[in-house]
Every structure is written in C-alpha cells, then in structure tokens.
Amino acid sequence: MKTKVLGFTLLSGALITLQSCGGEVTPEKVEEKQVPKVELEEVRLKPFTHQIRVQGNIETDQNIILNAEMGGIITSIKVKEGQKISKGALVATVDASVLASNMKELETQLSYAKYMLDKQEKLQEKGVGSEFDLETAKNQVNSLESKMSSLNTQWGKASIRAPFAGTVDQVFAKKGEMTGAQSPIIRLVNNNEVNLVASISEKHFAKVKVGTEMYVSFPNYSDTVIAMTIDNVGNYIEPTNRTFRIKAALKNNNYFLPNMLAEVSIADMNIEEGLVISSRSVLKDQESNDFVFVASKTKSNKLQVKKVIVNVIERFEGATLIEQGALNIGENIVVAGARGITNNDLVRTK
C-alpha cells in the first residue's frame, strides 16, 4: 500500500510540473504532435525554360608548329616570342652553302649544255649536223634544267616562312643548332578568329540546329557571357560517348586563347505558360510512377493528403513541367515533409 501511494504522488508531481511548464496536456494536443508537418505550394501556371548545359572548348585552325623541311645548321632566327608577323615573313634560315655550291656547279654545266645545243641547231640548219647529236644536246639541257629546278625547290626550303599572319607564341630552335627535317622551329598562333567547340549528347540532336542561339560563359572570366549562334552541327556520332560536335565562330577576338574552357547553355525549350511545380514535390512509387501529394481540408477542417499521379515533361534547376489535367490551378501540393506520409494521411503546416 505504501508503494501505491508513493507512485500516485510521483505521477501527480509530474502532471503538476507539465502543467506549470506548458499548460494542460490534453489528448488532442498529443494527437496533433503526432501529425506530420509539411510545407505546401499552390499550383500555378508559370513560364518554363529548359537548357542544355555542356562544357566547351576554344579552338583555332591557325595554331601550328613550323618545322624545318631540310636538315642543316640554323644560321638565323628572325623572330622573337610575342612578336606579330605577317603572312610570308621570314622566320628562320638553315645553312644551304653546300646546296649553293651545287647550284653554281650546275649553272656552269647548264650554260655549256645550252652552248652545245645552239651549235648543233646551227649545224642542223646547214644540213651538216647529226640528228643524234642534236637530240643528245637537247636531252642534256632538259636534264640539267630539271636538276636546277629541284635544287631551287630545296633552296626555298632553307628559308622558313610564316604561312599566315599571327603571333610567335614560342621559339624552339636556336641559332647555331643542328636541325633535321621536321624539327620544330616556332609555334605560330592567330587568335583573331577562334571557334567555340562543344560535344552534346545525341538525345538532343533533333533540337540543335544551325542558327540555334546559345550563351557561352568562361570560368576565367566570370563576368563575361557571350551570345552566339551555332554555325555547324556535326554529322557524326562519337561511338565512345554518344555525342556530336557543334561549332560557332568568334571573330575579332582579343581575350580568349585556344584550349580555354567554356560553359555552353542552349535553350531547347521555352514555355510561356505551363504547369510548373517544384521538383521537390515530385516523388516516385514502387511502380516508377511520378506522383505528388495534394493537400485539402476535410469536413472537420483538417488537412488530408491525396496521392495524384502526374506525367513529367521536363525538369530544370529545381522546377518540373508536368502535363495539365492531373492537377488543378489553385490546389496545394506538398513540397517538403512528404517522405514518410501515405495516401489519405492527415498533415499539418504549423
């Protein structure tokens, strides 16, 4: 009996403590605390834009390494790094003294061969010359002229010239070094006109056309966004990653360098007015159906949720465009706290 009295005393003390701290504890309040708390959002028509976002790269067709076309000692380097040069400018020369000596010797032989040909032609005109000697003289002249032409071509390769106007980015060779055929001399770059190149998933191929607008930003120029249009769409799907290439030209460029990274955004869907809801509100059931919980008041003025299956058209940056019909304008859907609740559950917002 003493134990019962003590238990009753402790229980009474606990109730008094609870009442003094937070008021009277009622079954209704206990039940309310057990109802899940959610956040609601009103269903409204909104504009919706979807963008394709990929990483791009700056490229240029005029970015080459000029190589020596013949072996020899480099006799001069005519340019410096950072120097702007015009098309055809002399970049470097290779020692061609042996070639020059051969050409001088060949000129002497050719001069004598032409002299002999002239004599044979005059003898032939007088009718005392031999046709065999005349043809021999002609053949000798033609052979020597062919050799001279070949030497002139090799002589031209001793002088390395710029194939286009640009800036000398790097000089690899030094005066006095021995160079061989295909040895690098300089890197020549022209960044006045560059191309923005990007690879896009083949699932977007039908939406990307020549003339499609896109916006390009650069991580190294965070405050720079350029509006461009696509100039070329690739006609080949890369089998390794299932992508195709796009290209857009950027003329009069003064800022961007080849191989610089870019971020490309292409708007492939613009809806002026559609049924757009928060992506947080869209859940999946065991049958992989997309659904949302619609909250409405019961006759007893309590909030109750109802599971409604929706058809998702597209998602982008936290917004989801769904087909109209399943939801009505003005209805409230659960955007937070939906995990753990089921169809016909009671919920609260406070």
Contacts in CASP RR format, 6 or more apart in sequence:
PFRMAT RR
TARGET T0000
AUTHOR 0000-0000-0000
METHOD contacts of the structure
MODEL  1
MKTKVLGFTLLSGALITLQSCGGEVTPEKVEEKQVPKVELEEVRLKPFTH
QIRVQGNIETDQNIILNAEMGGIITSIKVKEGQKISKGALVATVDASVLA
SNMKELETQLSYAKYMLDKQEKLQEKGVGSEFDLETAKNQVNSLESKMSS
LNTQWGKASIRAPFAGTVDQVFAKKGEMTGAQSPIIRLVNNNEVNLVASI
SEKHFAKVKVGTEMYVSFPNYSDTVIAMTIDNVGNYIEPTNRTFRIKAAL
KNNNYFLPNMLAEVSIADMNIEEGLVISSRSVLKDQESNDFVFVASKTKS
NKLQVKKVIVNVIERFEGATLIEQGALNIGENIVVAGARGITNNDLVRTK
15 25 0 8 1.000
18 25 0 8 1.000
19 25 0 8 1.000
32 348 0 8 1.000
35 346 0 8 1.000
35 347 0 8 1.000
35 348 0 8 1.000
36 337 0 8 1.000
36 340 0 8 1.000
36 341 0 8 1.000
36 345 0 8 1.000
36 347 0 8 1.000
36 348 0 8 1.000
37 337 0 8 1.000
37 347 0 8 1.000
37 348 0 8 1.000
37 349 0 8 1.000
37 350 0 8 1.000
38 293 0 8 1.000
38 295 0 8 1.000
38 305 0 8 1.000
38 334 0 8 1.000
38 335 0 8 1.000
38 336 0 8 1.000
38 337 0 8 1.000
38 338 0 8 1.000
38 341 0 8 1.000
38 347 0 8 1.000
38 348 0 8 1.000
38 349 0 8 1.000
39 334 0 8 1.000
39 335 0 8 1.000
39 336 0 8 1.000
39 337 0 8 1.000
39 349 0 8 1.000
40 295 0 8 1.000
40 332 0 8 1.000
40 333 0 8 1.000
40 334 0 8 1.000
40 335 0 8 1.000
40 349 0 8 1.000
41 277 0 8 1.000
41 278 0 8 1.000
41 281 0 8 1.000
41 332 0 8 1.000
41 333 0 8 1.000
41 335 0 8 1.000
42 330 0 8 1.000
42 331 0 8 1.000
42 332 0 8 1.000
43 275 0 8 1.000
43 277 0 8 1.000
43 327 0 8 1.000
43 328 0 8 1.000
43 329 0 8 1.000
43 330 0 8 1.000
43 331 0 8 1.000
43 332 0 8 1.000
43 333 0 8 1.000
44 276 0 8 1.000
44 329 0 8 1.000
44 330 0 8 1.000
45 273 0 8 1.000
45 274 0 8 1.000
45 275 0 8 1.000
45 276 0 8 1.000
45 329 0 8 1.000
46 273 0 8 1.000
46 274 0 8 1.000
46 276 0 8 1.000
46 319 0 8 1.000
47 270 0 8 1.000
47 271 0 8 1.000
47 272 0 8 1.000
47 273 0 8 1.000
47 274 0 8 1.000
47 276 0 8 1.000
48 269 0 8 1.000
48 270 0 8 1.000
48 271 0 8 1.000
48 274 0 8 1.000
48 276 0 8 1.000
48 314 0 8 1.000
48 316 0 8 1.000
48 319 0 8 1.000
48 321 0 8 1.000
49 267 0 8 1.000
49 269 0 8 1.000
49 270 0 8 1.000
49 271 0 8 1.000
49 316 0 8 1.000
50 267 0 8 1.000
50 268 0 8 1.000
50 269 0 8 1.000
50 314 0 8 1.000
50 315 0 8 1.000
50 316 0 8 1.000
50 321 0 8 1.000
51 265 0 8 1.000
51 266 0 8 1.000
51 267 0 8 1.000
51 268 0 8 1.000
51 316 0 8 1.000
52 200 0 8 1.000
52 204 0 8 1.000
52 207 0 8 1.000
52 208 0 8 1.000
52 264 0 8 1.000
52 265 0 8 1.000
52 266 0 8 1.000
52 268 0 8 1.000
53 263 0 8 1.000
53 264 0 8 1.000
53 265 0 8 1.000
53 266 0 8 1.000
54 198 0 8 1.000
54 199 0 8 1.000
54 200 0 8 1.000
54 263 0 8 1.000
54 264 0 8 1.000
55 198 0 8 1.000
55 261 0 8 1.000
55 262 0 8 1.000
55 263 0 8 1.000
55 264 0 8 1.000
56 196 0 8 1.000
56 197 0 8 1.000
56 198 0 8 1.000
56 199 0 8 1.000
56 261 0 8 1.000
56 262 0 8 1.000
56 263 0 8 1.000
56 264 0 8 1.000
57 196 0 8 1.000
57 197 0 8 1.000
57 198 0 8 1.000
57 259 0 8 1.000
57 260 0 8 1.000
57 261 0 8 1.000
57 262 0 8 1.000
58 194 0 8 1.000
58 195 0 8 1.000
58 196 0 8 1.000
58 197 0 8 1.000
58 250 0 8 1.000
58 256 0 8 1.000
58 257 0 8 1.000
58 258 0 8 1.000
58 259 0 8 1.000
58 260 0 8 1.000
58 261 0 8 1.000
58 262 0 8 1.000
59 194 0 8 1.000
59 195 0 8 1.000
59 196 0 8 1.000
59 197 0 8 1.000
59 258 0 8 1.000
59 259 0 8 1.000
60 189 0 8 1.000
60 190 0 8 1.000
60 191 0 8 1.000
60 193 0 8 1.000
60 194 0 8 1.000
60 195 0 8 1.000
60 258 0 8 1.000
61 195 0 8 1.000
62 164 0 8 1.000
62 166 0 8 1.000
62 188 0 8 1.000
62 189 0 8 1.000
62 190 0 8 1.000
62 193 0 8 1.000
63 187 0 8 1.000
63 188 0 8 1.000
63 189 0 8 1.000
63 190 0 8 1.000
63 258 0 8 1.000
64 163 0 8 1.000
64 187 0 8 1.000
64 188 0 8 1.000
65 172 0 8 1.000
65 184 0 8 1.000
65 185 0 8 1.000
65 186 0 8 1.000
65 187 0 8 1.000
65 188 0 8 1.000
66 91 0 8 1.000
66 160 0 8 1.000
66 162 0 8 1.000
66 163 0 8 1.000
66 184 0 8 1.000
66 185 0 8 1.000
66 186 0 8 1.000
66 187 0 8 1.000
66 188 0 8 1.000
67 181 0 8 1.000
67 182 0 8 1.000
67 183 0 8 1.000
67 184 0 8 1.000
67 185 0 8 1.000
68 74 0 8 1.000
68 92 0 8 1.000
68 94 0 8 1.000
68 160 0 8 1.000
68 173 0 8 1.000
68 179 0 8 1.000
68 180 0 8 1.000
68 181 0 8 1.000
68 182 0 8 1.000
68 183 0 8 1.000
68 185 0 8 1.000
69 157 0 8 1.000
69 160 0 8 1.000
69 181 0 8 1.000
69 182 0 8 1.000
70 94 0 8 1.000
70 96 0 8 1.000
70 154 0 8 1.000
70 157 0 8 1.000
70 158 0 8 1.000
70 180 0 8 1.000
70 181 0 8 1.000
71 94 0 8 1.000
71 178 0 8 1.000
71 179 0 8 1.000
71 180 0 8 1.000
71 181 0 8 1.000
71 183 0 8 1.000
72 94 0 8 1.000
72 95 0 8 1.000
72 178 0 8 1.000
72 179 0 8 1.000
72 180 0 8 1.000
73 94 0 8 1.000
73 95 0 8 1.000
73 176 0 8 1.000
73 177 0 8 1.000
73 178 0 8 1.000
73 179 0 8 1.000
74 92 0 8 1.000
74 93 0 8 1.000
74 94 0 8 1.000
74 95 0 8 1.000
74 173 0 8 1.000
74 174 0 8 1.000
74 175 0 8 1.000
74 176 0 8 1.000
74 177 0 8 1.000
74 178 0 8 1.000
74 179 0 8 1.000
74 185 0 8 1.000
75 93 0 8 1.000
75 94 0 8 1.000
75 95 0 8 1.000
75 175 0 8 1.000
75 176 0 8 1.000
76 92 0 8 1.000
76 93 0 8 1.000
76 175 0 8 1.000
77 91 0 8 1.000
77 92 0 8 1.000
77 171 0 8 1.000
77 173 0 8 1.000
77 174 0 8 1.000
77 175 0 8 1.000
77 185 0 8 1.000
78 89 0 8 1.000
78 90 0 8 1.000
78 91 0 8 1.000
78 92 0 8 1.000
78 93 0 8 1.000
79 85 0 8 1.000
79 89 0 8 1.000
79 91 0 8 1.000
79 92 0 8 1.000
79 168 0 8 1.000
79 171 0 8 1.000
79 186 0 8 1.000
80 168 0 8 1.000
80 171 0 8 1.000
81 168 0 8 1.000
81 169 0 8 1.000
81 170 0 8 1.000
81 171 0 8 1.000
82 167 0 8 1.000
82 168 0 8 1.000
82 169 0 8 1.000
83 167 0 8 1.000
83 168 0 8 1.000
84 165 0 8 1.000
84 166 0 8 1.000
84 167 0 8 1.000
84 168 0 8 1.000
85 91 0 8 1.000
85 162 0 8 1.000
85 165 0 8 1.000
85 166 0 8 1.000
85 167 0 8 1.000
85 168 0 8 1.000
85 188 0 8 1.000
86 162 0 8 1.000
86 165 0 8 1.000
86 166 0 8 1.000
87 162 0 8 1.000
87 163 0 8 1.000
87 164 0 8 1.000
87 165 0 8 1.000
88 161 0 8 1.000
88 162 0 8 1.000
88 163 0 8 1.000
89 161 0 8 1.000
89 162 0 8 1.000
90 159 0 8 1.000
90 160 0 8 1.000
90 161 0 8 1.000
91 160 0 8 1.000
91 161 0 8 1.000
91 162 0 8 1.000
91 168 0 8 1.000
91 185 0 8 1.000
91 186 0 8 1.000
91 188 0 8 1.000
92 159 0 8 1.000
92 160 0 8 1.000
92 173 0 8 1.000
92 185 0 8 1.000
92 186 0 8 1.000
93 158 0 8 1.000
93 159 0 8 1.000
93 160 0 8 1.000
94 157 0 8 1.000
94 158 0 8 1.000
94 159 0 8 1.000
94 160 0 8 1.000
94 179 0 8 1.000
95 158 0 8 1.000
96 154 0 8 1.000
96 155 0 8 1.000
96 158 0 8 1.000
99 151 0 8 1.000
99 154 0 8 1.000
99 155 0 8 1.000
99 158 0 8 1.000
100 155 0 8 1.000
102 151 0 8 1.000
103 148 0 8 1.000
103 151 0 8 1.000
103 152 0 8 1.000
103 155 0 8 1.000
106 144 0 8 1.000
106 147 0 8 1.000
106 148 0 8 1.000
106 151 0 8 1.000
107 148 0 8 1.000
109 144 0 8 1.000
110 141 0 8 1.000
110 144 0 8 1.000
110 145 0 8 1.000
110 148 0 8 1.000
113 137 0 8 1.000
113 140 0 8 1.000
113 141 0 8 1.000
113 144 0 8 1.000
114 141 0 8 1.000
116 137 0 8 1.000
116 140 0 8 1.000
117 134 0 8 1.000
117 137 0 8 1.000
117 138 0 8 1.000
117 140 0 8 1.000
117 141 0 8 1.000
119 137 0 8 1.000
120 129 0 8 1.000
120 130 0 8 1.000
120 133 0 8 1.000
120 134 0 8 1.000
120 137 0 8 1.000
121 134 0 8 1.000
123 129 0 8 1.000
123 130 0 8 1.000
123 133 0 8 1.000
123 134 0 8 1.000
124 131 0 8 1.000
124 134 0 8 1.000
160 185 0 8 1.000
162 188 0 8 1.000
163 188 0 8 1.000
164 188 0 8 1.000
164 190 0 8 1.000
165 190 0 8 1.000
166 188 0 8 1.000
166 189 0 8 1.000
166 190 0 8 1.000
166 192 0 8 1.000
167 188 0 8 1.000
167 189 0 8 1.000
167 190 0 8 1.000
167 191 0 8 1.000
168 186 0 8 1.000
168 187 0 8 1.000
168 188 0 8 1.000
169 186 0 8 1.000
169 187 0 8 1.000
169 188 0 8 1.000
169 189 0 8 1.000
170 186 0 8 1.000
170 187 0 8 1.000
171 185 0 8 1.000
171 186 0 8 1.000
172 184 0 8 1.000
172 185 0 8 1.000
172 186 0 8 1.000
172 187 0 8 1.000
173 179 0 8 1.000
173 183 0 8 1.000
173 184 0 8 1.000
173 185 0 8 1.000
173 186 0 8 1.000
179 185 0 8 1.000
189 258 0 8 1.000
191 253 0 8 1.000
191 256 0 8 1.000
191 257 0 8 1.000
191 258 0 8 1.000
192 251 0 8 1.000
192 252 0 8 1.000
192 253 0 8 1.000
193 249 0 8 1.000
193 250 0 8 1.000
193 251 0 8 1.000
193 252 0 8 1.000
193 253 0 8 1.000
194 249 0 8 1.000
194 250 0 8 1.000
194 253 0 8 1.000
194 256 0 8 1.000
194 258 0 8 1.000
195 247 0 8 1.000
195 248 0 8 1.000
195 249 0 8 1.000
195 250 0 8 1.000
196 216 0 8 1.000
196 228 0 8 1.000
196 247 0 8 1.000
196 248 0 8 1.000
196 249 0 8 1.000
196 250 0 8 1.000
196 262 0 8 1.000
196 264 0 8 1.000
197 245 0 8 1.000
197 246 0 8 1.000
197 247 0 8 1.000
198 245 0 8 1.000
198 246 0 8 1.000
198 262 0 8 1.000
198 264 0 8 1.000
199 238 0 8 1.000
199 241 0 8 1.000
199 243 0 8 1.000
199 244 0 8 1.000
199 245 0 8 1.000
199 246 0 8 1.000
200 208 0 8 1.000
200 243 0 8 1.000
200 244 0 8 1.000
200 245 0 8 1.000
200 246 0 8 1.000
200 266 0 8 1.000
201 242 0 8 1.000
201 243 0 8 1.000
202 237 0 8 1.000
202 242 0 8 1.000
202 243 0 8 1.000
202 244 0 8 1.000
204 266 0 8 1.000
204 268 0 8 1.000
205 237 0 8 1.000
205 244 0 8 1.000
207 268 0 8 1.000
207 269 0 8 1.000
208 230 0 8 1.000
208 233 0 8 1.000
208 246 0 8 1.000
208 266 0 8 1.000
208 268 0 8 1.000
209 230 0 8 1.000
209 233 0 8 1.000
210 230 0 8 1.000
210 231 0 8 1.000
210 232 0 8 1.000
210 233 0 8 1.000
211 229 0 8 1.000
211 230 0 8 1.000
211 231 0 8 1.000
212 229 0 8 1.000
212 230 0 8 1.000
212 266 0 8 1.000
213 227 0 8 1.000
213 228 0 8 1.000
213 229 0 8 1.000
213 266 0 8 1.000
213 267 0 8 1.000
214 227 0 8 1.000
214 228 0 8 1.000
214 229 0 8 1.000
214 230 0 8 1.000
214 248 0 8 1.000
214 264 0 8 1.000
214 265 0 8 1.000
214 266 0 8 1.000
214 267 0 8 1.000
215 225 0 8 1.000
215 226 0 8 1.000
215 227 0 8 1.000
215 228 0 8 1.000
215 264 0 8 1.000
215 265 0 8 1.000
216 225 0 8 1.000
216 226 0 8 1.000
216 227 0 8 1.000
216 228 0 8 1.000
216 248 0 8 1.000
216 262 0 8 1.000
216 263 0 8 1.000
216 264 0 8 1.000
216 265 0 8 1.000
217 224 0 8 1.000
217 225 0 8 1.000
217 226 0 8 1.000
217 262 0 8 1.000
217 263 0 8 1.000
217 265 0 8 1.000
218 224 0 8 1.000
218 256 0 8 1.000
218 260 0 8 1.000
218 261 0 8 1.000
218 262 0 8 1.000
218 263 0 8 1.000
219 261 0 8 1.000
219 263 0 8 1.000
220 260 0 8 1.000
220 261 0 8 1.000
221 255 0 8 1.000
224 255 0 8 1.000
226 250 0 8 1.000
228 248 0 8 1.000
228 250 0 8 1.000
229 248 0 8 1.000
230 246 0 8 1.000
230 247 0 8 1.000
230 248 0 8 1.000
231 247 0 8 1.000
231 248 0 8 1.000
231 249 0 8 1.000
232 246 0 8 1.000
232 247 0 8 1.000
232 248 0 8 1.000
233 244 0 8 1.000
233 245 0 8 1.000
233 246 0 8 1.000
234 244 0 8 1.000
234 245 0 8 1.000
234 246 0 8 1.000
234 247 0 8 1.000
235 244 0 8 1.000
236 244 0 8 1.000
236 245 0 8 1.000
237 243 0 8 1.000
237 244 0 8 1.000
238 244 0 8 1.000
238 245 0 8 1.000
250 256 0 8 1.000
269 314 0 8 1.000
271 321 0 8 1.000
274 321 0 8 1.000
274 324 0 8 1.000
275 321 0 8 1.000
275 322 0 8 1.000
275 323 0 8 1.000
275 324 0 8 1.000
275 325 0 8 1.000
275 327 0 8 1.000
276 319 0 8 1.000
276 320 0 8 1.000
276 321 0 8 1.000
276 322 0 8 1.000
277 292 0 8 1.000
277 319 0 8 1.000
277 320 0 8 1.000
277 322 0 8 1.000
277 327 0 8 1.000
277 333 0 8 1.000
277 335 0 8 1.000
278 318 0 8 1.000
278 319 0 8 1.000
278 320 0 8 1.000
278 335 0 8 1.000
279 315 0 8 1.000
279 318 0 8 1.000
279 319 0 8 1.000
279 320 0 8 1.000
280 318 0 8 1.000
280 335 0 8 1.000
280 336 0 8 1.000
281 292 0 8 1.000
281 293 0 8 1.000
281 320 0 8 1.000
281 333 0 8 1.000
281 334 0 8 1.000
281 335 0 8 1.000
281 338 0 8 1.000
282 290 0 8 1.000
282 291 0 8 1.000
282 292 0 8 1.000
282 310 0 8 1.000
282 312 0 8 1.000
282 320 0 8 1.000
282 322 0 8 1.000
283 290 0 8 1.000
283 291 0 8 1.000
283 292 0 8 1.000
283 293 0 8 1.000
283 338 0 8 1.000
284 290 0 8 1.000
284 291 0 8 1.000
285 291 0 8 1.000
285 307 0 8 1.000
289 309 0 8 1.000
290 309 0 8 1.000
290 310 0 8 1.000
290 311 0 8 1.000
290 312 0 8 1.000
290 322 0 8 1.000
291 307 0 8 1.000
291 308 0 8 1.000
291 309 0 8 1.000
291 310 0 8 1.000
292 307 0 8 1.000
292 308 0 8 1.000
292 310 0 8 1.000
292 327 0 8 1.000
292 333 0 8 1.000
292 334 0 8 1.000
293 305 0 8 1.000
293 306 0 8 1.000
293 307 0 8 1.000
293 308 0 8 1.000
293 333 0 8 1.000
293 334 0 8 1.000
293 338 0 8 1.000
293 341 0 8 1.000
294 305 0 8 1.000
294 306 0 8 1.000
294 308 0 8 1.000
294 327 0 8 1.000
294 331 0 8 1.000
294 332 0 8 1.000
294 333 0 8 1.000
294 334 0 8 1.000
295 303 0 8 1.000
295 304 0 8 1.000
295 305 0 8 1.000
295 306 0 8 1.000
295 332 0 8 1.000
295 333 0 8 1.000
295 334 0 8 1.000
295 347 0 8 1.000
296 303 0 8 1.000
296 304 0 8 1.000
296 306 0 8 1.000
296 331 0 8 1.000
296 332 0 8 1.000
297 303 0 8 1.000
297 304 0 8 1.000
298 304 0 8 1.000
298 346 0 8 1.000
302 346 0 8 1.000
303 346 0 8 1.000
303 347 0 8 1.000
303 348 0 8 1.000
303 349 0 8 1.000
304 344 0 8 1.000
304 345 0 8 1.000
304 346 0 8 1.000
304 347 0 8 1.000
305 334 0 8 1.000
305 341 0 8 1.000
305 343 0 8 1.000
305 344 0 8 1.000
305 345 0 8 1.000
305 346 0 8 1.000
305 347 0 8 1.000
306 343 0 8 1.000
306 344 0 8 1.000
307 342 0 8 1.000
307 343 0 8 1.000
308 326 0 8 1.000
308 327 0 8 1.000
309 326 0 8 1.000
310 322 0 8 1.000
310 323 0 8 1.000
310 326 0 8 1.000
310 327 0 8 1.000
311 322 0 8 1.000
311 323 0 8 1.000
311 326 0 8 1.000
312 320 0 8 1.000
312 321 0 8 1.000
312 322 0 8 1.000
313 321 0 8 1.000
313 322 0 8 1.000
313 323 0 8 1.000
314 320 0 8 1.000
314 321 0 8 1.000
315 321 0 8 1.000
327 333 0 8 1.000
334 341 0 8 1.000
334 347 0 8 1.000
341 347 0 8 1.000
END
